[in-house]
Amino acid sequence: MSLKARLRIGLVVMVLLLTTGISLLYISRQLADLFAATEDRAVTNAEFVKDFVIQRIEDKVKQVSPPPTTLDETAAIWQNVIEKDELLAPMLTRALGESKLASEIFITDPHNKILSASTLAHVGGKAPEPVDYMEWQKQPLFDRVLSLYRGELHDYVIRRPLGANDKVYFNIHVLISQSLMQKAVQPAFNSLYYVTAAGLGISLLFAAIFSSFLIGPLARMSAMIDRITQGSKAISPAADSNVPSEFKEIESKLDMLGAQMRGTQQEMSSLLEQMDLAVFIFDPGRKCIFANGAADALLGMAKDTVEGHSLQELFPAKTQLGAALQAAAELGKPLADYEVTEPRRLQVSMEASGRGLMITVRDAESRSAVATQLDMSKRLYAINRLTGGVAHEIKNPMNAIAIHLEVLKAKFQAAGDVVPDEVGVIGREIARLDRVVKTFLDFNRPIKMDVAQLDLVRLTEEARNLLAPQAEAVGVKIIFKDHPLEVQVMADRDLLQQAVLNVASNGIEAMKNGGALELRIKSTDNFVVLEIADQGSGIPPDVRDKIFNLYFTTKEKGNGIGLAVTAKALQLMGGGIEVDSVADKGTTFRLLMPAAIGVESLYAGVA
């Protein structure tokens, strides 16, 4: 079912339910008033008859001599008046005529015998037992209306007692006709039918007019969305005075959205183009109505302060970027990857239309840097694969040479000859080369890690205890104090402990004349930092960038493996390593590890 059809059906049902509901409320009020008025009129008639009978009885009692002295004598006089008074029957007839819904009025004795009635033929007969109208009035309105049309016809009665000294001698009955009540309520139902029919007609007319009025702009917006999803340029809607301003605003934003999506589709050709793309959208008055997160970072302003500013305020003409954008905006010409160098290297694009401007800006420097890093990563991966294969190819013939060298030594010894020194030199060099190849293969082989939450304080204390003998031998004091009681980090215990031992051992070796090796735990952002500071001679600036390279060393007996393995292990655990060094004052290494929980809250007590 189409939207238009569903909208029309919904409007018809809504209007119809509304008119029917209002009509039912009005009719229910009418019926309630009718039933209440019927009760009031019947009670009034009964009271009128009662007063008339009492007056006639009092007149008759005055004429009796001697007057009655007992209740039975009084009751006999009352019954005689009711049965034989010539004025009573005509009065009952007149009272009946004043009530439109009453069918009969009569008076009965305690045995329910009719003594006087508005219909003389009923006198002397037994009174019927109709439904008590007062009890019927207590039922819900819907049940009362339903009872008027359900089952056989029957009347309702309102009774008023007639007696003295709290003793009832007679009863006045006012019968209310069910058929007359049906005729009385029928006009109300007729009006309901007419109102419902009129409401149905009005709702159909209203649905046809309103749905056409509403569907028209929706159809245009649907066509615009279809063009946007297809990637084609959205056609700006023509000005139409019959279209509400809200729809015009939505269509305008859809037009702007189409321009933004086209620009986004062009810019999403690679991951690099998405990462550093800042987007600004300006309305026809050149006020910024949208800026994404990258745009906020580019300007160094919060989003709620960027939006609402003019093009001139965000991009002043005194800057190279602002001058280019304002000139292009004035001429109404687009920009495509226009590069500026002030305030830094940026690439800017701009699309202009009658609905506003869309400006995209990317950082050319970071884009080039990321591209360079990706290219370098690809090259390093290729080199690692190549060198790994070369190392394997070297190891195989080297093993064969070592085996044959051992055979040669055995032959010398079997012949009783002295093994030449050259053979020993060859053996030692082969062993050294074998260690180099093994180290290279281990460094390039993926490391299997068991990262878990551990206490850095405890691990550092264990490392201090392991290094204590080495430090005491050269007069170095290891200082580890003013630290938190516990600091949890995410790391591989064995790799982290080996990294701490490598760096701390280097620090001890750097202090040939003794000194102090300080271990300190600090925090920064989401990292925990273990600082290892020595008082050695420092690292020369010209080699500081090379100390983490494999096989690079400044020590006479060093192999250049320890710091390279340490840096790699920390990087694999999500951390890193930094170094500061001052000549003749010492070197400080900072080992960064991801924090498992915040460090600041743990400084309440220190060891």
VMD Tcl script that draws the C-alpha trace (Angstrom):
set ca {
  {0.00 0.00 0.00}
  {1.41 3.39 -0.95}
  {2.16 6.13 1.55}
  {-0.53 8.30 0.03}
  {-3.19 5.60 0.46}
  {-2.13 4.85 4.02}
  {-2.14 8.56 4.83}
  {-5.64 9.01 3.46}
  {-6.98 5.96 5.31}
  {-5.35 7.15 8.51}
  {-6.84 10.62 8.17}
  {-10.31 9.22 7.41}
  {-10.18 6.90 10.42}
  {-8.84 9.66 12.66}
  {-11.48 12.22 11.69}
  {-14.23 9.61 11.76}
  {-13.25 8.43 15.23}
  {-13.02 12.01 16.42}
  {-16.46 13.01 15.13}
  {-18.05 9.77 16.31}
  {-16.48 10.12 19.74}
  {-17.68 13.70 20.12}
  {-21.16 12.70 18.91}
  {-21.33 9.82 21.38}
  {-20.34 12.09 24.22}
  {-23.01 14.60 23.18}
  {-25.69 11.93 22.77}
  {-24.81 10.24 26.06}
  {-25.30 13.60 27.74}
  {-28.66 14.03 26.00}
  {-29.84 10.55 27.00}
  {-28.72 11.03 30.59}
  {-30.64 14.32 30.74}
  {-33.71 12.65 29.16}
  {-33.75 9.80 31.68}
  {-33.21 12.19 34.58}
  {-35.99 14.52 33.34}
  {-38.33 11.53 32.99}
  {-37.64 10.54 36.59}
  {-38.15 14.08 37.85}
  {-41.45 14.41 35.96}
  {-42.76 11.07 37.23}
  {-41.81 11.87 40.82}
  {-43.48 15.27 40.49}
  {-46.68 13.66 39.21}
  {-46.66 11.11 42.01}
  {-46.17 13.82 44.64}
  {-48.96 15.90 43.07}
  {-51.34 12.95 43.24}
  {-50.27 12.25 46.81}
  {-50.94 15.84 47.90}
  {-54.34 15.84 46.14}
  {-55.41 12.57 47.80}
  {-54.30 13.77 51.24}
  {-56.27 16.99 50.77}
  {-59.42 15.10 49.73}
  {-59.05 12.72 52.68}
  {-58.68 15.58 55.15}
  {-61.82 17.22 53.73}
  {-63.74 13.94 54.07}
  {-62.54 13.29 57.62}
  {-63.84 16.71 58.70}
  {-67.34 15.72 57.50}
  {-67.38 12.47 59.47}
  {-69.05 12.62 62.90}
  {-67.94 11.34 65.19}
  {-64.32 11.46 63.85}
  {-62.32 8.19 63.57}
  {-60.48 7.16 66.69}
  {-58.45 4.18 65.44}
  {-56.05 3.58 62.54}
  {-58.37 1.02 60.99}
  {-61.25 3.56 60.99}
  {-58.93 6.13 59.39}
  {-57.78 3.61 56.75}
  {-61.40 2.77 55.93}
  {-62.17 6.45 55.36}
  {-59.03 6.76 53.15}
  {-59.99 3.78 51.02}
  {-63.55 5.06 50.65}
  {-62.25 8.44 49.40}
  {-59.83 6.80 46.93}
  {-62.45 4.39 45.54}
  {-65.42 6.71 45.37}
  {-64.08 10.25 45.06}
  {-65.39 11.58 41.72}
  {-62.59 14.15 41.37}
  {-59.70 11.71 41.78}
  {-59.95 9.85 38.43}
  {-60.09 13.05 36.32}
  {-57.12 14.41 38.27}
  {-55.11 11.24 37.50}
  {-55.97 11.63 33.84}
  {-54.79 15.25 33.82}
  {-51.54 14.30 35.57}
  {-50.94 11.56 33.03}
  {-51.37 14.02 30.18}
  {-48.64 16.25 31.56}
  {-46.05 13.41 31.32}
  {-45.01 12.49 27.77}
  {-43.44 9.14 28.71}
  {-45.93 7.96 31.40}
  {-48.51 5.40 30.23}
  {-50.69 5.21 33.38}
  {-51.09 6.45 36.96}
  {-52.98 4.39 39.60}
  {-53.33 3.88 43.34}
  {-53.23 0.39 44.98}
  {-54.00 -1.00 48.42}
  {-51.51 -3.11 50.40}
  {-52.70 -6.21 48.47}
  {-51.71 -4.56 45.14}
  {-55.38 -4.09 44.10}
  {-56.02 -1.05 41.90}
  {-58.42 1.29 43.73}
  {-58.27 4.23 41.31}
  {-56.56 4.70 37.91}
  {-56.23 7.07 35.02}
  {-57.71 4.24 32.94}
  {-61.09 3.33 34.54}
  {-61.05 -0.16 33.00}
  {-58.11 -1.13 35.23}
  {-59.90 -0.25 38.48}
  {-60.46 -3.35 40.62}
  {-57.79 -5.35 38.83}
  {-54.40 -6.47 40.07}
  {-51.51 -4.04 39.45}
  {-48.62 -5.27 37.22}
  {-45.04 -5.71 38.53}
  {-42.86 -3.59 36.18}
  {-39.15 -2.73 36.59}
  {-38.41 -0.18 39.28}
  {-37.28 2.94 37.43}
  {-35.11 4.19 40.32}
  {-33.13 0.92 40.35}
  {-32.91 0.94 36.56}
  {-31.38 4.46 36.71}
  {-28.48 3.08 38.77}
  {-27.25 0.96 35.85}
  {-24.57 2.27 33.42}
  {-25.95 4.39 30.61}
  {-24.96 1.88 27.94}
  {-26.78 -0.95 29.75}
  {-29.91 1.20 30.15}
  {-29.97 2.10 26.44}
  {-29.38 -1.53 25.50}
  {-32.23 -2.73 27.75}
  {-34.67 -0.45 25.92}
  {-34.18 -2.51 22.75}
  {-33.52 -5.95 24.20}
  {-36.21 -8.52 25.03}
  {-39.96 -8.01 25.27}
  {-41.58 -4.66 25.84}
  {-42.09 -3.77 29.48}
  {-42.82 -0.68 31.53}
  {-41.00 0.98 34.39}
  {-42.57 2.26 37.59}
  {-41.97 4.99 40.15}
  {-43.83 4.45 43.47}
  {-44.74 6.81 46.26}
  {-46.22 5.47 49.55}
  {-49.41 6.91 51.10}
  {-50.07 6.41 54.83}
  {-49.83 7.79 58.33}
  {-47.76 7.22 61.45}
  {-45.08 5.37 59.44}
  {-47.64 2.90 58.21}
  {-48.27 2.52 54.49}
  {-51.90 2.02 53.52}
  {-51.73 2.67 49.81}
  {-49.16 3.20 46.96}
  {-49.20 5.65 44.07}
  {-47.79 4.12 40.84}
  {-46.54 6.12 37.84}
  {-45.87 3.75 34.88}
  {-43.30 4.83 32.28}
  {-43.75 3.23 28.86}
  {-40.75 1.51 27.23}
  {-42.12 2.10 23.72}
  {-42.54 5.82 24.47}
  {-38.95 5.96 25.74}
  {-37.74 4.27 22.54}
  {-39.45 6.95 20.49}
  {-37.94 9.63 22.74}
  {-34.34 8.45 22.28}
  {-34.65 7.76 18.57}
  {-33.96 11.40 17.50}
  {-30.67 11.26 19.36}
  {-29.60 8.15 17.42}
  {-30.74 9.74 14.19}
  {-28.51 12.71 14.88}
  {-25.64 10.29 15.53}
  {-26.17 8.70 12.14}
  {-26.26 12.08 10.41}
  {-23.17 13.40 12.22}
  {-21.24 10.20 11.50}
  {-22.16 10.34 7.83}
  {-21.22 14.00 7.65}
  {-17.96 13.26 9.48}
  {-17.16 10.49 7.01}
  {-17.71 12.81 4.08}
  {-15.69 15.61 5.64}
  {-12.87 13.20 6.54}
  {-12.71 11.88 2.98}
  {-12.56 15.41 1.60}
  {-10.01 16.48 4.20}
  {-7.88 13.38 3.56}
  {-7.85 13.97 -0.18}
  {-6.86 17.63 0.16}
  {-4.35 17.23 2.99}
  {-2.66 14.13 1.59}
  {-2.12 15.84 -1.75}
  {-0.79 18.90 0.05}
  {1.58 16.77 2.12}
  {2.59 14.13 -0.42}
  {3.64 16.70 -3.03}
  {6.69 18.00 -1.13}
  {7.45 14.49 0.13}
  {7.51 13.23 -3.45}
  {9.97 15.95 -4.42}
  {12.16 15.14 -1.42}
  {11.98 11.44 -2.29}
  {13.19 12.23 -5.81}
  {16.04 14.32 -4.37}
  {17.06 11.48 -2.03}
  {16.98 9.02 -4.96}
  {19.34 11.26 -6.93}
  {21.60 11.63 -3.90}
  {21.80 7.86 -3.34}
  {22.59 7.37 -7.03}
  {25.47 9.81 -6.71}
  {24.06 12.28 -9.22}
  {23.78 15.99 -8.52}
  {20.59 16.94 -6.70}
  {18.47 19.53 -8.51}
  {17.61 22.41 -6.24}
  {13.83 22.70 -5.77}
  {12.18 25.67 -7.44}
  {10.59 28.29 -5.25}
  {6.94 27.47 -4.62}
  {4.78 29.69 -2.45}
  {2.39 26.77 -1.78}
  {5.11 24.67 -0.14}
  {5.39 25.21 3.65}
  {8.59 26.79 4.89}
  {9.43 23.64 6.90}
  {9.48 21.56 3.70}
  {11.55 24.19 1.94}
  {14.10 24.04 4.74}
  {14.23 20.24 4.57}
  {14.66 20.37 0.79}
  {17.45 22.90 1.21}
  {19.24 20.68 3.70}
  {18.77 17.68 1.40}
  {20.36 19.68 -1.39}
  {23.30 20.53 0.87}
  {23.48 16.89 1.98}
  {23.69 15.78 -1.63}
  {26.63 18.12 -2.21}
  {28.32 16.83 0.92}
  {27.79 13.19 -0.08}
  {29.21 13.78 -3.54}
  {32.29 15.34 -2.01}
  {32.55 12.50 0.50}
  {32.29 9.85 -2.21}
  {35.13 11.48 -4.08}
  {37.25 11.79 -0.92}
  {36.67 8.22 0.28}
  {38.82 6.61 -2.41}
  {41.40 5.64 0.25}
  {41.78 5.49 4.00}
  {44.26 8.36 3.99}
  {41.75 10.77 2.47}
  {39.22 10.02 5.22}
  {41.58 10.38 8.16}
  {42.60 14.00 7.72}
  {39.55 15.50 5.97}
  {37.93 18.51 7.65}
  {34.43 19.47 6.43}
  {32.72 22.87 6.73}
  {29.21 23.67 5.42}
  {28.01 27.27 5.10}
  {24.50 28.53 4.39}
  {23.75 31.13 1.66}
  {24.64 33.88 4.15}
  {28.07 32.22 4.59}
  {27.40 31.27 8.19}
  {28.83 27.93 9.26}
  {26.01 25.46 9.91}
  {28.12 22.30 10.22}
  {31.72 21.40 11.08}
  {33.00 17.89 11.79}
  {35.56 16.86 14.41}
  {38.54 17.21 12.07}
  {37.40 20.75 11.25}
  {37.26 21.62 14.94}
  {40.79 20.27 15.42}
  {42.03 22.23 12.41}
  {40.78 25.53 13.85}
  {41.47 24.68 17.47}
  {37.88 25.60 18.42}
  {35.01 23.69 19.99}
  {32.19 22.66 17.67}
  {29.58 24.84 19.34}
  {31.81 27.87 18.79}
  {32.63 27.03 15.15}
  {29.03 26.75 14.02}
  {27.39 30.12 13.59}
  {30.59 31.96 12.65}
  {31.00 33.51 9.22}
  {33.48 32.47 6.54}
  {35.50 35.64 7.14}
  {35.72 34.94 10.89}
  {36.86 31.34 10.51}
  {39.20 31.98 7.56}
  {40.50 35.59 7.69}
  {41.55 37.11 4.39}
  {44.99 37.96 5.81}
  {45.93 34.25 5.67}
  {46.71 32.48 2.43}
  {43.94 29.92 3.06}
  {41.35 32.59 3.86}
  {42.28 34.70 0.84}
  {41.91 31.71 -1.50}
  {38.54 30.67 -0.05}
  {37.02 34.16 -0.01}
  {38.19 34.87 -3.55}
  {36.68 31.60 -4.82}
  {33.44 32.27 -2.91}
  {33.11 35.76 -4.38}
  {33.65 34.44 -7.92}
  {31.41 31.42 -7.32}
  {34.10 29.10 -8.67}
  {35.00 25.74 -7.13}
  {38.41 24.78 -5.75}
  {39.88 21.32 -6.19}
  {42.87 20.23 -4.05}
  {44.22 23.77 -3.99}
  {47.40 23.74 -1.87}
  {48.41 26.51 0.50}
  {51.51 26.78 2.67}
  {50.23 29.16 5.34}
  {49.60 28.64 8.19}
  {50.92 25.18 7.14}
  {50.71 22.89 4.13}
  {47.04 22.26 3.46}
  {44.94 21.06 0.53}
  {41.55 22.75 0.24}
  {38.50 22.07 -1.95}
  {35.28 24.07 -2.20}
  {31.92 23.61 -3.91}
  {29.54 26.54 -4.26}
  {25.81 26.60 -5.06}
  {22.81 28.76 -4.44}
  {22.25 26.83 -1.22}
  {25.64 27.61 0.29}
  {29.25 26.42 0.40}
  {30.96 23.17 1.31}
  {34.68 23.38 2.14}
  {36.97 20.42 2.74}
  {40.49 20.81 4.10}
  {43.16 18.16 4.62}
  {46.64 18.31 6.11}
  {49.03 17.71 3.22}
  {51.99 17.14 5.54}
  {50.35 14.43 7.64}
  {49.01 12.81 4.50}
  {52.49 12.64 3.03}
  {53.91 11.41 6.33}
  {51.37 8.60 6.63}
  {51.97 7.60 3.03}
  {55.72 7.55 3.69}
  {55.28 5.43 6.81}
  {53.09 2.94 4.98}
  {55.60 2.74 2.18}
  {58.41 2.24 4.69}
  {56.44 -0.49 6.46}
  {55.97 -2.33 3.18}
  {59.68 -2.09 2.43}
  {60.70 -3.25 5.91}
  {58.34 -6.20 5.65}
  {59.89 -7.16 2.33}
  {63.42 -6.73 3.75}
  {62.56 -8.88 6.79}
  {61.30 -11.67 4.56}
  {64.40 -11.41 2.39}
  {66.92 -11.28 5.26}
  {65.13 -14.07 7.10}
  {65.55 -16.29 4.05}
  {69.21 -15.27 3.71}
  {69.87 -16.07 7.37}
  {68.45 -19.55 6.91}
  {70.59 -20.07 3.82}
  {73.72 -18.96 5.73}
  {72.96 -21.19 8.72}
  {72.75 -24.41 6.72}
  {76.28 -24.34 5.13}
  {77.66 -22.93 8.37}
  {76.43 -26.01 10.23}
  {78.11 -28.19 7.62}
  {81.39 -26.30 8.03}
  {81.24 -26.71 11.82}
  {80.64 -30.46 11.49}
  {83.54 -30.95 9.09}
  {85.78 -28.84 11.34}
  {85.07 -31.18 14.24}
  {85.91 -34.15 11.94}
  {89.19 -32.44 11.03}
  {90.03 -31.94 14.72}
  {89.34 -35.64 15.38}
  {91.67 -36.69 12.55}
  {94.50 -34.53 13.97}
  {94.03 -36.02 17.39}
  {93.84 -39.58 16.02}
  {97.14 -39.07 14.22}
  {98.71 -37.74 17.40}
  {99.29 -34.35 15.87}
  {98.71 -31.02 17.56}
  {95.58 -29.22 16.35}
  {96.75 -26.03 14.61}
  {95.71 -22.70 16.19}
  {94.10 -21.71 12.92}
  {91.56 -24.49 13.34}
  {90.63 -23.11 16.74}
  {90.27 -19.60 15.33}
  {88.00 -20.94 12.58}
  {85.87 -22.74 15.17}
  {85.49 -19.68 17.37}
  {84.53 -17.47 14.45}
  {81.99 -20.02 13.21}
  {80.47 -20.13 16.71}
  {80.29 -16.31 16.83}
  {78.71 -16.19 13.39}
  {76.20 -18.86 14.49}
  {75.21 -16.72 17.51}
  {74.75 -13.70 15.24}
  {72.52 -15.64 12.85}
  {70.46 -17.12 15.72}
  {70.01 -13.68 17.26}
  {68.92 -12.22 13.93}
  {66.38 -15.01 13.40}
  {65.03 -14.65 16.95}
  {64.69 -10.87 16.52}
  {62.68 -11.21 13.30}
  {60.60 -14.16 14.49}
  {57.13 -13.21 15.92}
  {57.26 -13.12 19.71}
  {54.64 -15.13 21.58}
  {53.43 -12.98 24.45}
  {51.30 -13.69 27.51}
  {49.98 -10.23 28.36}
  {48.25 -10.05 31.74}
  {47.71 -7.65 34.62}
  {50.73 -7.50 36.94}
  {52.17 -5.34 39.73}
  {55.00 -3.16 38.39}
  {56.21 -2.28 41.91}
  {56.74 -5.93 42.79}
  {58.43 -6.68 39.46}
  {60.79 -3.70 39.91}
  {61.71 -4.83 43.42}
  {62.50 -8.29 42.08}
  {64.73 -6.77 39.38}
  {66.50 -4.66 42.03}
  {67.24 -7.76 44.08}
  {68.60 -9.61 41.05}
  {70.87 -6.68 40.14}
  {72.09 -6.03 43.69}
  {75.20 -8.27 43.48}
  {76.28 -6.73 40.17}
  {75.74 -3.20 41.53}
  {77.60 -3.83 44.82}
  {80.59 -5.21 42.92}
  {81.19 -1.86 41.20}
  {80.06 0.41 44.06}
  {76.63 1.33 42.66}
  {73.66 1.90 44.96}
  {70.21 1.08 43.59}
  {67.59 3.51 44.89}
  {63.88 2.62 44.65}
  {61.73 4.66 47.01}
  {58.75 7.02 47.20}
  {56.80 4.65 44.96}
  {53.13 3.58 45.17}
  {52.30 0.50 47.19}
  {50.96 -1.14 44.03}
  {50.70 -0.21 40.35}
  {48.92 -2.54 37.92}
  {50.03 -2.64 34.26}
  {49.20 -4.83 31.28}
  {52.37 -6.62 30.14}
  {54.16 -9.94 29.59}
  {56.00 -10.61 32.88}
  {59.07 -12.32 31.39}
  {59.55 -9.81 28.57}
  {59.04 -6.82 30.87}
  {61.43 -8.15 33.50}
  {64.08 -8.83 30.85}
  {63.60 -5.27 29.51}
  {64.07 -3.78 33.00}
  {67.15 -5.93 33.62}
  {68.68 -4.99 30.26}
  {68.29 -1.23 30.78}
  {69.28 -1.28 34.47}
  {72.31 -3.49 33.77}
  {73.48 -1.05 31.09}
  {73.11 1.77 33.62}
  {75.25 -0.07 36.18}
  {77.92 -0.79 33.58}
  {77.95 2.90 32.59}
  {79.02 3.94 36.16}
  {82.55 2.54 36.28}
  {83.48 4.64 39.31}
  {80.32 3.89 41.25}
  {77.26 6.05 41.78}
  {73.49 5.72 42.18}
  {70.92 4.03 39.93}
  {67.45 5.47 40.58}
  {64.24 3.62 39.79}
  {61.08 5.79 39.73}
  {57.43 5.03 38.85}
  {55.28 7.81 37.37}
  {52.09 8.14 35.34}
  {51.13 10.00 32.17}
  {47.71 9.80 30.48}
  {46.97 6.08 30.03}
  {50.55 4.91 30.56}
  {52.66 3.96 33.56}
  {56.29 5.05 33.27}
  {59.28 3.33 34.90}
  {62.27 5.67 34.87}
  {65.77 4.18 35.14}
  {68.35 6.94 35.69}
  {72.12 6.41 36.00}
  {74.98 8.81 36.78}
  {77.28 7.68 34.00}
  {79.02 9.64 31.29}
  {75.91 9.87 29.10}
  {75.25 8.89 25.49}
  {76.83 11.05 22.76}
  {74.18 12.96 20.73}
  {75.50 11.59 17.42}
  {74.70 7.97 18.37}
  {71.59 8.53 20.48}
  {69.23 7.76 17.58}
  {71.03 4.49 16.83}
  {71.08 2.79 20.24}
  {67.87 0.83 19.54}
  {69.17 -0.54 16.23}
  {70.00 -4.23 16.17}
  {73.74 -4.95 16.62}
  {74.59 -1.32 17.37}
  {76.67 -0.96 20.55}
  {79.17 1.45 22.14}
  {80.54 -1.15 24.61}
  {83.69 -3.11 23.87}
  {82.08 -6.47 24.64}
  {78.51 -5.54 23.73}
  {76.49 -7.30 21.04}
  {73.92 -4.56 20.31}
  {70.97 -6.81 20.99}
  {69.66 -5.87 24.46}
  {68.15 -2.43 23.77}
  {66.80 -3.51 20.37}
  {64.98 -6.46 21.95}
  {63.79 -4.21 24.83}
  {62.32 -1.62 22.44}
  {60.59 -4.28 20.36}
  {59.10 -6.02 23.42}
  {57.67 -2.78 24.85}
  {56.16 -1.81 21.49}
  {54.49 -5.23 21.17}
  {52.97 -4.76 24.64}
  {51.44 -1.44 23.57}
  {54.06 0.75 25.23}
  {57.39 2.23 24.22}
  {60.77 3.48 25.39}
  {62.26 7.00 25.54}
  {65.72 8.23 26.43}
  {67.23 11.51 27.70}
  {70.99 11.89 28.21}
  {73.24 14.71 29.42}
  {77.01 14.46 28.96}
  {78.89 13.70 32.23}
  {75.60 13.71 34.20}
  {73.96 10.51 33.16}
  {71.15 8.92 31.14}
  {67.46 8.37 31.92}
  {65.45 5.67 30.15}
  {61.63 5.78 30.37}
  {59.81 2.48 29.92}
  {56.12 3.13 29.03}
  {53.51 0.44 29.75}
  {49.70 0.49 29.41}
  {48.00 1.04 32.77}
  {45.53 -1.59 33.96}
  {43.96 0.86 36.45}
  {44.60 4.51 37.22}
  {47.84 5.30 39.01}
  {46.85 8.59 40.65}
  {44.48 6.95 43.14}
  {47.27 4.65 44.34}
  {49.56 7.42 45.59}
  {47.63 7.79 48.84}
  {50.31 5.68 50.55}
  {53.90 5.20 49.40}
  {56.57 2.68 50.34}
}
mol new
graphics top color blue
foreach p $ca { graphics top sphere $p radius 0.5 }
foreach p [lrange $ca 0 end-1] q [lrange $ca 1 end] { graphics top cylinder $p $q radius 0.2 }
display resetview
